[in-house]
Amino acid sequence: MNAGQQSVPIVEAKGAKIPLVGLGTWDLRGRTCARVVEQALRLGYRHIDTAEMYDNEREVGDGLRASGVKRDDVFVTTKIWPSHFAPPALERAARECLVRLRLSAVDLLLLHWPNPQIPLAETLGALAKVKREGLARHIGVSNFTVALIEEALAATTEPIVCDQVECHPFLDQAKVIAACRRHGMAVVAYSPIARGDARNDALLKRIGARHGKTAAQTCLRYLVQQNIVVIPRTGKIERLSENAAIFDFALSDEEMAEIAALAHPGGRMVDWAFSGQPKWD
Ligand SMILES: NC(=O)c1ccc[n+]([C@@H]2O[C@H](COP(=O)([O-])OP(=O)(O)OC[C@H]3O[C@@H](n4cnc5c(N)ncnc54)[C@H](OP(=O)(O)O)[C@@H]3O)[C@@H](O)[C@H]2O)c1
């Protein structure tokens, strides 16, 4: 993806067409957030990831409008926080997201983290209703284990198009990836450059140098080459192009295997545990 280029590779899952690269916006605030979103869209990004919890939906909406890119050309994801999973609260929260974004619908509405205190079937019923009312074009989940994916699919007939999970070379997510593939769901990788740690990894640097790419680009390529959607975040305009320029080279099978071997038990970066959260896998 280069400046001005309109076509971004996409992943199709249950009718959703999700651009393989999106912009993560966690921790981007105020004018910086609006400016980065605007620039990302001008550079060719067509997928923006936010959440009610990020407290930046207003600025994401501002950036979207300032970019001049047509609304329907951008895939916008937001997420409902687990404290709003009781059905009336979920519908209210979804409407409030849209008010802040100043959009009539988002492309994808996710349950941000599992909440074992509220029956999943009730929450999914509310999510499906929000979709039927036209507030979200697609629905999905985030931070769901394999067991929770199975439970969710059994509890609703509405297509669940993705699981957004932490995913990068330092963390083995093979089980959750396999479950998503089995059910035709997309995997959306959050923290895809391991919160920036990938940039200092010797192997990623070495393999990247062979292809004239940075360690961060090599890390992102490793994921998109497996058809995993990536949503790297940066607050630096100059890194937007770098993080999207990952479709003009390919890693060999041997390089893919070497990178996969970086996974280790302590590799998880995001360890926020909602009370009572079940084990991961
Ligand atoms: N569903 C969930 O529960 C959940 C949880 C976490 C994150 N997310 C989503 O996923 C997005 C991405 O994850 P993340 O923000 O945790 O981490 P990330 O995208 O893996 O890493 C972001 C960090 O990497 C740095 N960085 C970005 N591009 C770089 C490059 N080319 N070279 C070197 N460093 C670079 C950034 O610094 P600079 O800003 O200085 O460039 C920032 O410190 C979030 O923003 C959010 O939208 C979702």
The ligand as an SDF file (V2000), in Angstrom:
LIG
                    3D

 48 52  0  0  0  0  0  0  0  0999 V2000
   -8.9140   -5.9850   21.5930 N   0  0  0  0  0  0  0  0  0  0  0  0
   -8.0540   -5.6940   22.5520 C   0  0  0  0  0  0  0  0  0  0  0  0
   -8.2140   -6.0600   23.7300 O   0  0  0  0  0  0  0  0  0  0  0  0
   -6.8340   -4.8960   22.2090 C   0  0  0  0  0  0  0  0  0  0  0  0
   -5.7540   -4.8500   23.0980 C   0  0  0  0  0  0  0  0  0  0  0  0
   -4.6160   -4.1150   22.7200 C   0  0  0  0  0  0  0  0  0  0  0  0
   -4.5890   -3.4560   21.5010 C   0  0  0  0  0  0  0  0  0  0  0  0
   -5.6710   -3.4870   20.6660 N   0  0  0  0  0  0  0  0  0  0  0  0
   -5.6700   -2.7610   19.3500 C   0  0  0  0  0  0  0  0  0  0  0  0
   -4.5140   -3.1360   18.6210 O   0  0  0  0  0  0  0  0  0  0  0  0
   -3.7690   -1.9760   18.2860 C   0  0  0  0  0  0  0  0  0  0  0  0
   -2.2920   -2.2940   18.1760 C   0  0  0  0  0  0  0  0  0  0  0  0
   -1.7910   -2.8600   19.3600 O   0  0  0  0  0  0  0  0  0  0  0  0
   -0.8630   -2.0530   20.4000 P   0  0  0  0  0  0  0  0  0  0  0  0
   -1.1720   -0.6130   20.2990 O   0  0  0  0  0  0  0  0  0  0  0  0
   -1.0310   -2.7510   21.6920 O   0  0  0  0  0  0  0  0  0  0  0  0
    0.6220   -2.3910   19.9440 O   0  0  0  0  0  0  0  0  0  0  0  0
    1.4800   -2.4500   18.5890 P   0  0  0  0  0  0  0  0  0  0  0  0
    0.7250   -1.8970   17.4380 O   0  0  0  0  0  0  0  0  0  0  0  0
    2.0430   -3.8200   18.4780 O   0  0  0  0  0  0  0  0  0  0  0  0
    2.7010   -1.5070   18.9470 O   0  0  0  0  0  0  0  0  0  0  0  0
    2.5790   -0.1280   19.1030 C   0  0  0  0  0  0  0  0  0  0  0  0
    3.9320    0.4120   19.5370 C   0  0  0  0  0  0  0  0  0  0  0  0
    4.9000    0.1370   18.5240 O   0  0  0  0  0  0  0  0  0  0  0  0
    5.5320    1.3380   18.1080 C   0  0  0  0  0  0  0  0  0  0  0  0
    5.6920    1.2620   16.6430 N   0  0  0  0  0  0  0  0  0  0  0  0
    4.7230    1.3590   15.7100 C   0  0  0  0  0  0  0  0  0  0  0  0
    5.2340    1.2000   14.4790 N   0  0  0  0  0  0  0  0  0  0  0  0
    6.5640    1.0030   14.6310 C   0  0  0  0  0  0  0  0  0  0  0  0
    7.6200    0.7840   13.7280 C   0  0  0  0  0  0  0  0  0  0  0  0
    7.4200    0.7190   12.4080 N   0  0  0  0  0  0  0  0  0  0  0  0
    8.8660    0.6220   14.2340 N   0  0  0  0  0  0  0  0  0  0  0  0
    9.0850    0.6570   15.5730 C   0  0  0  0  0  0  0  0  0  0  0  0
    8.1270    0.8740   16.4810 N   0  0  0  0  0  0  0  0  0  0  0  0
    6.8650    1.0390   16.0160 C   0  0  0  0  0  0  0  0  0  0  0  0
    4.6180    2.4590   18.5260 C   0  0  0  0  0  0  0  0  0  0  0  0
    5.3630    3.5920   18.8780 O   0  0  0  0  0  0  0  0  0  0  0  0
    5.1830    5.0060   18.1070 P   0  0  0  0  0  0  0  0  0  0  0  0
    3.7830    5.4680   18.3930 O   0  0  0  0  0  0  0  0  0  0  0  0
    6.2440    5.8320   18.7460 O   0  0  0  0  0  0  0  0  0  0  0  0
    5.4110    4.7200   16.6660 O   0  0  0  0  0  0  0  0  0  0  0  0
    3.9430    1.8800   19.7770 C   0  0  0  0  0  0  0  0  0  0  0  0
    4.7420    2.1250   20.9190 O   0  0  0  0  0  0  0  0  0  0  0  0
   -4.1430   -1.0120   19.4170 C   0  0  0  0  0  0  0  0  0  0  0  0
   -3.7560    0.3120   19.1320 O   0  0  0  0  0  0  0  0  0  0  0  0
   -5.6160   -1.2540   19.5100 C   0  0  0  0  0  0  0  0  0  0  0  0
   -6.3020   -0.6000   18.4360 O   0  0  0  0  0  0  0  0  0  0  0  0
   -6.7800   -4.2210   20.9910 C   0  0  0  0  0  0  0  0  0  0  0  0
  1  2  1  0
  2  3  2  0
  2  4  1  0
  4  5  1  0
  4 48  2  0
  5  6  2  0
  6  7  1  0
  7  8  2  0
  8  9  1  0
  8 48  1  0
  9 10  1  0
  9 46  1  0
 10 11  1  0
 11 12  1  0
 11 44  1  0
 12 13  1  0
 13 14  1  0
 14 15  2  0
 14 16  1  0
 14 17  1  0
 17 18  1  0
 18 19  2  0
 18 20  1  0
 18 21  1  0
 21 22  1  0
 22 23  1  0
 23 24  1  0
 23 42  1  0
 24 25  1  0
 25 26  1  0
 25 36  1  0
 26 27  1  0
 26 35  1  0
 27 28  2  0
 28 29  1  0
 29 30  1  0
 29 35  2  0
 30 31  1  0
 30 32  2  0
 32 33  1  0
 33 34  2  0
 34 35  1  0
 36 37  1  0
 36 42  1  0
 37 38  1  0
 38 39  2  0
 38 40  1  0
 38 41  1  0
 42 43  1  0
 44 45  1  0
 44 46  1  0
 46 47  1  0
M  CHG  2   8   1  16  -1
M  END
$$$$
